[in-house]
Amino acid sequence: MRTFWMILYYGFARHLPKSTVPIIGAIAKALRRCCAKHLFAQCGERLNLEQGAYFGNGSKISVGYKVSIGKNFCSHNRIITMKDHIMMGEDVLFQGGGHSYDNPDELIGASSNYPDSPLEIETDVWIGARAIVLPGCKRIGAHSIIGAGAVVTKDVPDYSIVGGNPAKVIRMRK
């Protein structure tokens, strides 16, 4: 059955218009949500999975209540837990493990992959468009904002606004 839902999602539902398109958008949103409920490890109510999102087979992703995953979202080699009330802009990338480069005598492309890296996103988080979250970040704190285009290399504290490359705390919300 899992294969059926993956074919339905990647072959059809992923390519349907955004949820904001009149009439057909609501149907596309419902179909993508239905696929996610069968593919994700856990899928809360009111998930909005936008057009073009890529998440592998989805078995390592858990989402809570009222999570919105933006257009062209992409996750590579991440174990992701998203709690409740999360918003994402378009083109967000969660990059997971890569290749080892410790041995200069070994070709980087031939080196072994790092294992999947877990990422926990706490409640009430807003991730701006084209933000990149690298494997060094294991936790995005509650009530935080990640600015558009930020490159997040380490954990984000609760109630913080981060931005830049590499992302730094710009200010605290509390």
Secondary structure, 3 states (H helix, E strand, C coil): CHHHHHHHHHHCHHHCCCCCCCCHHHHHHHHHHHHHHHHCCEECCCCEECCCCECCCCCCEEECCCEEECCCCEEECEEEEECCCEEECCCCEEECCCECCCCCCCCHHHCCECCCEEEEECCCEEECCCCEECCCCCEECCCCEECCCCEECCCECCCEEEECCCCEEEEECC
